[in-house]
Amino acid sequence: MATATISSMLLSSDDPKRLARWYATVFEAEIQTDPDAPGYEIMELDGFYIMFDQRDDVSGRATGGARLILNVEVDDPVATAARIDDLGADWISPLADKGRGTYFGTVTDPDGNWLQIVRISDELEAQMSTPTSAYSSFAVIDLDAASTFYRDVLGMRVLHLEVGVLGVRINRTTTVLVYPKPDHRPAEFTVLNIPVQNLEEAVDDLVARGVEFLRYEQFDHDERGIARGGEQGPDLAWFTDPSGNVLALQQK
C-alpha cells in the first residue's frame, strides 16, 4: 500500500518576505531564498516546510478563520508566545497551560491566518509514542544519567516510556529508544548522528556544557575537534554519552 506524507504548506501573501520574516522570528528559524524565484521563501520546521509566495489570485487578509489552523509544536511555548507578543500579534486564544505541561495558544499572523502553538506534556506524549515505523535503539549503563545528558546537555526531549525505557526525540518523526543494560559495553562505532545547522556553534555550546570531543588518528581535526569532510563527505565532530556510546554532530 502506498504511503502519503504531509511534507509542506504554502502560504500566499501580498508580501511573502514580510510574512516569512514574521514566522522566522516566532520560531527562531532560518529562511531560504531561491535567487531564480524572487519573492519565494522557504522555512523548515523540523522536516516540515512552510513556503511563502505571491499569487495573482490571492490578496488581502485571510478570511477562513478557524477553518484552517496551522499547528506547530514547540519546545518552549512561553518563550514562543513572548516573541509573538513582541511582534504585536493578535491572539485569538492566549497561550494557556492546560495542566501537567500541556499548552495551547492561537494567534493570527500578519495576513490573518490562524496559527496554534502547541506543547503536549511529556506524560501524554509518552502515551502516544507507540512506534508505527522502523526505529533504532541502543543501550546505556545508567538510564537516569542518560536522561539527564540527552535532555539537559543535548537539549533533546526525553520521554519516560511505560516499558522502562527512554524515548529520545530527535525530531517530530524520529524517536530513538534507549534501554538500560548494566553490563553494557559501548560500540567502537557511531550509534547516533545528529545533523546541526551550524557545526562550529554546536561544538562550542557542548564544550561549554562540559562535553569533550574525540579525535581519531585517521582524520585531520581542527582546533575544535571537527573533521572536515571536504569533497569526501560531511564535516563531523564526535563525542560520547555517559555510557561511552559514540555520537556525532554533522553539518547539514
Beta strands, then each sheet from edge to edge (+ up, - down):
strand 1: 8-12
strand 2: 31-33
strand 3: 41-45
strand 4: 48-53
strand 5: 69-73
strand 6: 90-99
strand 7: 102-108
strand 8: 114-119
strand 9: 137-140
strand 10: 157-160
strand 11: 166-171
strand 12: 174-180
strand 13: 190-196
strand 14: 236-240
strand 15: 246-251
sheet 1: 1+ 4+ 3- 2+
sheet 2: 5+ 8+ 7- 6+
sheet 3: 9+ 12+ 11- 10+
sheet 4: 13+ 15+ 14-
end
